[in-house]
Amino acid sequence: MDTHQKVLFVDCNSSYYQIFRFKLGDFFGPVDLGLHLSGRYDD
C-alpha cells in the first residue's frame, strides 16, 4: 500500500481549490514537503 501526503491548495480570490498527493518516500515529512513547496511557489 502506497502512503501519500495530501496538500490542499486554495485560491482565495476565486474560491478554487485543488488537492495534490505526494508520495511519502520522496519527502521526510510535512515540514520537508512544506519547505519544498514554499520554494516552488514563492510569489
C-alpha positions as CSV (number, residue, x, y, z in Angstrom):
1,M,0.0,0.0,0.0
2,D,1.4,3.4,-1.0
3,T,1.2,6.1,1.5
4,H,0.7,9.7,0.4
5,Q,0.7,13.1,2.0
6,K,-2.2,15.3,0.8
7,V,-1.8,19.0,0.3
8,L,-4.7,21.4,-0.2
9,F,-4.1,24.5,-2.4
10,V,-6.7,27.2,-2.1
11,D,-7.1,30.3,-4.3
12,C,-9.0,32.8,-2.1
13,N,-9.8,35.1,-4.9
14,S,-11.7,32.6,-7.0
15,S,-12.6,30.0,-4.3
16,Y,-10.8,27.4,-6.4
17,Y,-9.2,24.5,-4.6
18,Q,-7.1,21.5,-5.6
19,I,-5.7,18.6,-3.7
20,F,-2.3,17.2,-4.6
21,R,-0.8,13.9,-3.3
22,F,2.9,13.5,-2.7
23,K,4.5,10.1,-2.2
24,L,5.7,9.6,1.4
25,G,9.1,8.3,0.5
26,D,10.0,11.4,-1.6
27,F,9.9,13.7,1.5
28,F,10.8,13.1,5.1
29,G,7.6,14.6,6.5
30,P,5.2,17.5,6.3
31,V,7.9,20.1,7.2
32,D,10.2,18.9,4.4
33,L,7.3,18.9,1.9
34,G,6.3,22.4,3.1
35,L,9.8,23.7,2.5
36,H,9.9,22.2,-0.9
37,L,6.6,23.7,-1.9
38,S,7.4,27.2,-0.5
39,G,10.5,27.3,-2.8
40,R,8.4,26.2,-5.7
41,Y,5.5,28.6,-5.3
42,D,7.5,31.6,-4.0
43,D,5.5,34.5,-5.5
